[in-house]
Amino acid sequence: MRTDSLPMEDIPHDRHVPGDLAMWCFILAELAVFGVFFLVYGYHRWRDPALFSHGQQQLHLLLPTLNTLLLLAGSAAIVAAVRAFALNRQRSGRRWLMSTMLAGGGFLVLKAIELGGKFAAGITLSSGDFWMFYLSLTVFHFLHVVLGMVIVAAVWWQARDGRYAGATIDGVETAAAYWHMVDLVWIVLFALIYVAR
């Protein structure tokens, strides 16, 4: 049955966990690691709120706010990619995957600019507890965005031969699940490091 002209709600599909089970196990492990990081950060912030407040006052919100918007745009794009492939709209699906990669690339550029400014100012892991957490968390997340882009790029590359269509879109769903995890972690990180006072 052709599905390229059907609305999403008319596409026959079984209820299932989207993507690959191994990726979900990996995502849960990564969320646990970030969760521990956030708890330890919260504990140290509770012990010395003045130090953390002083560090936060030295952070500018423009670049991280733009980065939040970029990751949200990337998430919206990868949702559109999943829908497009489910409808067998191959070209549209590949374009949405490329949009996700562009959003991720924009995030990496802006984050590199932000981190470069901190390194140029002489800030290192040994500059105090706040900066140790700031650098550890943001660089660790940066690496996860890189991995997310690699995963999305691999799916885009494989999609060139029409591998993903209709019910056989596990690879796209797997990439989307990972990307959403990266997005979720950033939102929590953004709130804790940059916004919460």
Order of alpha helices (4+ residues) and beta strands (2+ residues): alpha-alpha-alpha-alpha-alpha-alpha
